[in-house]
Structures are given as structure tokens and as C-alpha cells.
């Protein structure tokens, strides 16, 4: 039981950290009036994922994403009995990470705004195609 709790705690904290730092980098940039650069967002996301995998990979596998948990279970690399526990922990972690950002930055950071930069030449259909491709990968 303690082992399952430790795994769920790692998934909760890892997911909260990813939401907080990856989204927070873009939100802080918006609050400061700077255009969130892909380098900033990508670096923040990449670094926090690396830290989460390094920190929690040996305990929970560091799925930190319901899609990964489902894929591991579907490919028989993960126990189906843990899937609901992991997904609930990941969902609660994402809410906690977003809630922490909201508590720190409030509504001044366009919480949840994820519109393409049309002024930089990224049209909605193009942004959608990029998201589909990245999700597929």
C-alpha cells in the first residue's frame, strides 16, 4: 500500500511540476510583456521533464501523462490495476500545478490562453497540424 502511495505521489508531484514550470515560463514571459519564445518554452519544458524523470523514474516510471500510462498498459508494460490510480494522481497534479500558477500570477497572465501567434505567421490550421503531429510523435 505504501509503495502504491509513493508511486501516486510521484505522479502527482511530477505532473504538477511540469504544468507549473512549462506553462509558467510562458505565462511569466507574457506578464513581463515579452513574446514567449519557443526556446524559452521548450527549454523550460525539456528541463522540467528531465528533472522529473530523473527524480521519479525509478519509483513510478514518471509517466506524468494519462496517455503514457494508457499506452504502457495497452502494451502490457504496466499493470492495469494501477492505471486509475496513476490517472487520478496525474489529473490532480495538473490541477495543483495550474492552481499554484493561478495563485501566484492571478488572471494577469492569460491563464490557459494558448492561441497561435497569427502576427508571427502561425495560422490556426497550421498550429492544429503541428499539435496533431507532436501528439502523434
C-alpha positions as CSV (number, residue, x, y, z in Angstrom):
1,X,0.0,0.0,0.0
2,X,2.8,2.4,0.9
3,X,4.5,1.6,-2.4
4,X,1.4,2.4,-4.4
5,X,1.0,5.7,-2.4
6,X,4.6,6.6,-3.2
7,X,4.1,5.9,-6.9
8,X,0.9,8.0,-6.9
9,X,2.7,10.8,-5.0
10,X,5.5,10.9,-7.6
11,X,3.0,11.1,-10.5
12,X,1.1,13.9,-8.7
13,X,4.3,15.9,-7.9
14,X,5.8,15.3,-11.3
15,X,2.7,16.3,-13.2
16,X,2.3,19.4,-11.0
17,X,5.9,20.4,-11.7
18,X,5.6,20.0,-15.4
19,X,2.4,22.1,-15.6
20,X,3.8,24.7,-13.3
21,X,7.2,25.2,-14.9
22,X,6.3,24.6,-18.6
23,X,3.2,26.8,-18.5
24,X,4.7,29.2,-16.0
25,X,7.6,30.0,-18.3
26,X,5.3,31.2,-21.0
27,X,2.9,32.9,-18.5
28,X,5.8,34.9,-16.8
29,X,7.1,35.9,-20.2
30,X,3.6,37.2,-21.1
31,X,3.3,39.1,-17.8
32,X,6.7,40.7,-18.4
33,X,5.5,41.8,-21.9
34,X,7.9,39.6,-23.8
35,X,6.9,37.3,-26.6
36,X,7.2,33.8,-25.3
37,X,9.9,32.4,-27.5
38,X,9.9,28.7,-28.5
39,X,13.4,28.4,-27.0
40,X,12.1,29.6,-23.6
41,X,9.1,27.3,-23.6
42,X,11.0,24.4,-25.0
43,X,13.9,24.7,-22.6
44,X,11.6,25.0,-19.6
45,X,9.5,22.0,-20.6
46,X,12.6,19.9,-21.5
47,X,14.4,20.7,-18.3
48,X,11.5,20.0,-16.0
49,X,10.7,16.7,-17.8
50,X,14.3,15.7,-17.5
51,X,14.3,16.5,-13.7
52,X,11.0,14.7,-13.2
53,X,12.2,11.6,-15.0
54,X,15.5,11.7,-13.2
55,X,13.8,12.2,-9.8
56,X,10.8,9.9,-10.0
57,X,11.5,7.5,-12.9
58,X,12.9,4.8,-10.5
59,X,9.8,5.0,-8.3
60,X,6.8,5.4,-10.5
61,X,8.2,5.3,-14.0
62,X,7.5,9.1,-14.4
63,X,4.6,8.7,-16.8
64,X,3.2,12.1,-15.7
65,X,0.7,11.9,-18.5
66,X,-2.5,9.7,-18.7
67,X,-1.8,9.0,-22.4
68,X,1.6,7.4,-21.5
69,X,0.0,5.4,-18.7
70,X,-2.6,4.0,-21.0
71,X,0.0,3.2,-23.7
72,X,2.2,1.3,-21.2
73,X,-0.9,-0.6,-20.0
74,X,-2.0,-1.4,-23.6
75,X,1.4,-2.7,-24.5
76,X,1.5,-4.8,-21.3
77,X,4.4,-2.9,-19.7
78,X,2.2,-1.6,-16.9
79,X,-0.4,-3.1,-14.6
80,X,-4.0,-2.2,-15.4
81,X,-4.8,-2.2,-11.6
82,X,-2.6,0.9,-11.3
83,X,-4.0,2.8,-14.3
84,X,-6.9,4.5,-12.4
85,X,-4.6,5.5,-9.5
86,X,-2.0,7.0,-11.8
87,X,-4.5,8.9,-13.9
88,X,-6.3,10.4,-10.9
89,X,-2.9,11.4,-9.4
90,X,-1.9,13.0,-12.7
91,X,-5.1,14.9,-13.1
92,X,-5.0,16.2,-9.5
93,X,-1.3,17.1,-10.1
94,X,-2.1,19.1,-13.2
95,X,-4.9,20.9,-11.3
96,X,-2.5,21.6,-8.4
97,X,0.2,23.0,-10.8
98,X,-2.3,25.2,-12.6
99,X,-3.8,26.3,-9.2
100,X,-0.3,27.3,-8.0
101,X,0.3,29.4,-11.1
102,X,-3.1,31.0,-10.7
103,X,-2.4,31.7,-7.0
104,X,1.0,33.3,-7.9
105,X,0.1,35.1,-11.2
106,X,-3.6,35.5,-11.0
107,X,-5.5,36.4,-14.1
108,X,-2.9,38.8,-15.4
109,X,-1.0,36.0,-17.2
110,X,-3.8,34.9,-19.6
111,X,-4.3,31.7,-17.7
112,X,-5.0,28.9,-20.2
113,X,-4.5,31.2,-23.3
114,X,-2.9,29.1,-26.0
115,X,-3.8,30.8,-29.2
116,X,-1.4,30.7,-32.2
117,X,0.7,33.8,-32.9
118,X,-1.1,34.9,-36.1
119,X,1.1,38.1,-36.0
120,X,4.2,35.8,-36.3
121,X,2.7,33.9,-39.2
122,X,1.2,30.9,-37.4
123,X,-2.3,30.3,-38.6
124,X,-4.8,28.3,-36.6
125,X,-4.9,25.4,-39.1
126,X,-1.1,25.3,-39.1
127,X,-1.0,25.3,-35.3
128,X,-3.5,22.5,-35.3
129,X,-1.4,20.4,-37.7
130,X,1.7,21.0,-35.5
131,X,-0.2,19.8,-32.4
132,X,-1.5,16.7,-34.2
133,X,2.0,15.8,-35.4
134,X,3.6,16.4,-32.0
135,X,0.8,14.4,-30.3
136,X,1.4,11.6,-32.7
137,X,5.1,11.5,-32.0
